[in-house]
Amino acid sequence: MKDTPTQDSAPDAAPKSGYRRRIHIFQNWVGLLGALVAVSAVFAFILLFAIDMMAVTSNPYMGILVYLIAPMFFFAGCGLLLLGYWLQRRHRKKTRGEAIPLVLSVDLTNKRHRKYAGGFIVISTGFLLLTAFGSYQTYHATETVSFCGEACHVPM
C-alpha cells in the first residue's frame, strides 16, 4: 500500500484505492507531551537501574522506584500518545476525511523557529538532567535512617 499519492494525481482529488493517509501522533500537544513523559521515564529507569546495579548494598525501596514508579510514568506517557492518536482520528472523522491541519511545523530556515527549537533543546536537556538529579536524590533519601525509621516503618 502506498503512503503518498502518485505524482499525476491532484492533492484535492478523491483518494484512490490503496491510498492511505498517515495520522501522525506528534501533530498535537497531547502526543508530544506523552512522548516527553515516556522518554523521561525511560531515562529515569535506566539511571535508577544503573545506580541499583552499582550499589554496594541492596535497597528495597530502589526496587519500588525502578520497577514500579518509573514504568508507571512510562505507561502514562504511552497513554497520552494513544490519546493524541485518538484525538487525531476523531478530528479526521468529524471533518469527513479533510486534511488535518498541521499543528506542529518547524521550518529551520525561519529565524524564529530556529530560536524556539534551540530553546526546546536546551529546556529538554535541562529537564533530563533534573530528572537524573532528582532520581539520584530520591535514591539517597530512601537510604537514610530517618526515612526507614520514621517515614516508612514505625519504630518498635
C-alpha positions as CSV (number, residue, x, y, z in Angstrom):
1,M,0.0,0.0,0.0
2,K,1.2,3.5,-0.8
3,D,1.5,6.1,1.8
4,T,1.5,9.0,-0.6
5,P,-0.5,9.9,-3.7
6,T,1.0,9.4,-7.1
7,Q,2.6,12.5,-8.8
8,D,-0.1,12.6,-11.5
9,S,-3.0,12.8,-9.0
10,A,-4.0,16.2,-7.7
11,P,-3.9,16.7,-3.9
12,D,-7.6,17.6,-3.9
13,A,-8.6,14.6,-5.8
14,A,-10.6,11.8,-4.1
15,P,-8.3,9.1,-2.6
16,K,-7.7,6.2,-4.9
17,S,-7.9,2.6,-3.8
18,G,-4.7,1.7,-2.0
19,Y,-4.2,5.2,-0.8
20,R,-3.9,5.7,2.9
21,R,-3.3,8.9,4.7
22,R,-1.0,8.8,7.6
23,I,-2.1,10.0,11.0
24,H,0.8,11.5,12.9
25,I,0.9,11.1,16.6
26,F,3.1,14.2,17.1
27,Q,0.7,16.6,15.3
28,N,-0.8,17.6,18.6
29,W,0.4,18.7,22.0
30,V,-1.1,15.7,23.8
31,G,1.0,13.2,21.8
32,L,4.1,15.4,22.1
33,L,3.7,15.6,25.9
34,G,3.2,11.8,26.0
35,A,6.4,11.3,24.1
36,L,8.3,13.6,26.5
37,V,6.9,11.8,29.6
38,A,7.7,8.4,28.2
39,V,11.3,9.3,27.1
40,S,11.9,10.9,30.5
41,A,10.6,7.8,32.3
42,V,12.9,5.6,30.2
43,F,15.8,7.9,31.1
44,A,15.0,7.8,34.8
45,F,14.6,4.0,34.7
46,I,18.0,3.5,33.0
47,L,19.7,5.8,35.5
48,L,18.0,4.3,38.6
49,F,18.6,0.7,37.3
50,A,22.3,1.6,36.8
51,I,22.5,3.0,40.3
52,D,20.8,-0.1,41.7
53,M,23.2,-2.4,39.9
54,M,26.3,-0.5,41.1
55,A,25.2,0.0,44.7
56,V,27.3,-1.8,47.3
57,T,24.3,-2.7,49.4
58,S,20.8,-3.5,48.3
59,N,17.9,-1.2,49.0
60,P,14.4,-2.5,48.9
61,Y,13.0,1.0,48.1
62,M,15.1,1.2,44.9
63,G,13.0,-1.6,43.5
64,I,9.9,0.4,44.1
65,L,11.3,3.4,42.2
66,V,12.9,1.3,39.4
67,Y,10.2,-1.3,38.8
68,L,7.0,0.5,39.9
69,I,7.2,4.3,39.7
70,A,9.3,4.7,36.5
71,P,7.2,2.2,34.5
72,M,4.0,4.0,35.7
73,F,5.3,7.2,34.2
74,F,6.3,5.4,31.0
75,F,2.9,3.9,30.6
76,A,1.2,7.2,31.4
77,G,3.3,8.7,28.6
78,C,2.3,5.9,26.2
79,G,-1.4,6.5,27.3
80,L,-1.0,10.2,26.3
81,L,0.5,9.1,23.0
82,L,-2.6,6.9,22.3
83,L,-4.9,9.7,23.4
84,G,-3.2,12.1,20.9
85,Y,-3.7,9.4,18.2
86,W,-7.3,9.0,19.1
87,L,-7.9,12.8,19.1
88,Q,-6.4,13.0,15.6
89,R,-8.6,10.1,14.4
90,R,-11.7,11.8,15.9
91,H,-10.9,15.1,14.3
92,R,-10.5,13.3,10.9
93,K,-13.9,11.6,11.3
94,K,-15.6,14.8,12.3
95,T,-14.2,16.6,9.2
96,R,-15.1,13.7,7.0
97,G,-11.5,12.9,5.9
98,E,-10.4,16.5,5.3
99,A,-6.8,17.2,5.8
100,I,-5.8,17.6,9.4
101,P,-4.1,21.0,9.9
102,L,-0.5,20.5,10.9
103,V,-0.4,22.0,14.3
104,L,3.3,21.5,14.8
105,S,5.5,22.5,11.9
106,V,9.2,23.5,12.2
107,D,10.9,25.4,9.4
108,L,14.6,25.8,10.4
109,T,15.1,28.4,7.7
110,N,12.9,30.7,9.8
111,K,15.0,32.5,12.4
112,R,12.1,32.4,14.9
113,H,11.7,28.7,14.5
114,R,15.4,28.1,15.0
115,K,15.3,30.2,18.2
116,Y,12.4,28.1,19.5
117,A,14.0,24.8,18.5
118,G,17.2,25.8,20.3
119,G,15.2,26.8,23.4
120,F,13.3,23.5,23.3
121,I,16.6,21.5,23.1
122,V,18.1,23.5,26.0
123,I,14.9,23.1,28.1
124,S,14.7,19.4,27.3
125,T,18.3,18.8,28.2
126,G,17.8,20.6,31.4
127,F,14.7,18.6,32.2
128,L,16.5,15.3,31.6
129,L,19.4,16.5,33.8
130,L,17.0,17.5,36.5
131,T,15.3,14.1,36.2
132,A,18.6,12.4,36.7
133,F,19.5,14.6,39.7
134,G,16.0,14.1,41.2
135,S,16.2,10.3,40.7
136,Y,19.7,10.2,42.3
137,Q,18.5,12.4,45.3
138,T,15.4,10.1,45.7
139,Y,17.7,7.1,45.9
140,H,19.8,8.8,48.6
141,A,16.7,9.8,50.5
142,T,15.5,6.2,50.7
143,E,18.9,5.2,52.1
144,T,18.7,7.4,55.2
145,V,17.9,6.2,58.6
146,S,15.2,8.8,59.1
147,F,13.3,7.6,56.0
148,C,13.4,4.0,57.0
149,G,12.8,4.5,60.7
150,E,10.4,7.4,60.7
151,A,8.7,7.8,57.3
152,C,8.4,4.1,56.2
153,H,8.4,1.9,59.3
154,V,7.1,2.7,62.7
155,P,9.8,2.3,65.3
156,M,9.2,-0.6,67.7
